[in-house]
Amino acid sequence: MPLIEAARQPGRVALDNQMLIEAQRNLFRSFSGSSPAPSTPSRPITGGHCHRVPELTNMLARAADAAEEGPLSDFHLTDLEWYELEVAGGCMIAAR
């Protein structure tokens, strides 16, 4: 029985690691997008701008990814790259 347990251990570690990574990503997403963008009386549109730019970036990336012909037909983001784009947009919102 110890041999079977030893053989199963790497699988458990890999699953635990994957669950921890996903939990960390979710936590980071919640922090990066949760800070409201400051808006001052002299710049009332700043807050809206800081929310629109990441949204427009995502829309453009999706359109480029969906292109089946033309110069962007080879443009495709991996799951990790989509995550990075989402995080970068959330950081833009939080940094403003």
C-alpha positions as CSV (number, residue, x, y, z in Angstrom):
1,M,0.0,0.0,0.0
2,P,2.8,2.6,0.6
3,L,3.9,2.2,-3.0
4,I,0.4,3.0,-4.3
5,E,0.3,6.1,-2.0
6,A,3.7,7.2,-3.2
7,A,2.6,6.9,-6.8
8,R,-0.5,9.0,-6.2
9,Q,1.3,11.8,-4.3
10,P,2.6,13.6,-7.4
11,G,-1.0,13.8,-8.8
12,R,-2.2,15.2,-5.5
13,V,0.6,17.8,-5.5
14,A,-0.2,18.8,-9.1
15,L,-3.9,19.2,-8.4
16,D,-3.2,21.2,-5.2
17,N,-0.8,23.4,-7.1
18,Q,-3.4,24.0,-9.9
19,M,-6.1,24.8,-7.4
20,L,-3.8,27.3,-5.6
21,I,-2.8,29.0,-8.8
22,E,-6.5,29.4,-9.8
23,A,-7.3,30.8,-6.3
24,Q,-4.4,33.2,-6.6
25,R,-5.6,34.4,-10.0
26,N,-9.1,34.9,-8.7
27,L,-7.8,36.8,-5.7
28,F,-5.6,39.0,-7.9
29,R,-8.5,39.7,-10.2
30,S,-10.7,40.8,-7.3
31,F,-8.0,43.2,-6.1
32,S,-6.9,44.6,-9.4
33,G,-10.4,45.6,-10.5
34,S,-11.8,46.6,-7.1
35,S,-10.1,50.0,-6.6
36,P,-12.3,52.8,-7.9
37,A,-10.6,55.1,-10.4
38,P,-10.3,58.6,-8.8
39,S,-12.2,61.4,-10.4
40,T,-11.4,64.9,-9.5
41,P,-13.6,67.9,-10.1
42,S,-11.1,69.2,-12.7
43,R,-11.1,65.9,-14.5
44,P,-14.6,64.3,-14.2
45,I,-14.2,62.0,-17.2
46,T,-11.0,60.3,-15.9
47,G,-12.9,57.6,-14.0
48,G,-15.0,56.6,-17.0
49,H,-12.0,56.7,-19.3
50,C,-10.0,54.3,-17.0
51,H,-12.9,51.8,-17.3
52,R,-13.5,52.2,-21.0
53,V,-9.9,51.7,-22.2
54,P,-9.5,48.1,-20.8
55,E,-12.9,47.2,-22.1
56,L,-12.2,48.6,-25.6
57,T,-8.8,46.8,-25.5
58,N,-10.5,43.5,-24.8
59,M,-13.1,44.1,-27.6
60,L,-10.3,44.9,-30.1
61,A,-8.3,41.8,-29.0
62,R,-11.4,39.6,-29.4
63,A,-12.1,41.0,-32.9
64,A,-8.5,40.4,-33.9
65,D,-8.6,36.9,-32.5
66,A,-11.8,36.1,-34.5
67,A,-10.4,37.4,-37.8
68,E,-10.4,34.5,-40.3
69,E,-8.7,36.5,-43.1
70,G,-6.5,39.5,-43.6
71,P,-3.5,40.6,-41.7
72,L,-4.8,39.5,-38.3
73,S,-5.8,36.0,-39.3
74,D,-2.8,34.6,-37.6
75,F,-3.4,36.5,-34.4
76,H,-4.6,34.2,-31.6
77,L,-4.1,34.6,-27.9
78,T,-3.6,31.7,-25.5
79,D,-5.6,31.3,-22.3
80,L,-2.6,32.7,-20.4
81,E,-2.4,35.7,-22.7
82,W,-6.1,36.4,-22.3
83,Y,-5.6,36.3,-18.5
84,E,-2.6,38.6,-18.8
85,L,-4.7,41.1,-20.9
86,E,-7.5,41.0,-18.3
87,V,-5.0,41.5,-15.5
88,A,-3.3,44.4,-17.3
89,G,-6.6,46.1,-17.9
90,G,-7.6,45.6,-14.2
91,C,-4.2,47.1,-13.1
92,M,-4.9,50.1,-15.4
93,I,-8.2,50.6,-13.6
94,A,-6.6,50.2,-10.2
95,A,-3.6,52.4,-10.9
96,R,-5.7,55.4,-12.0
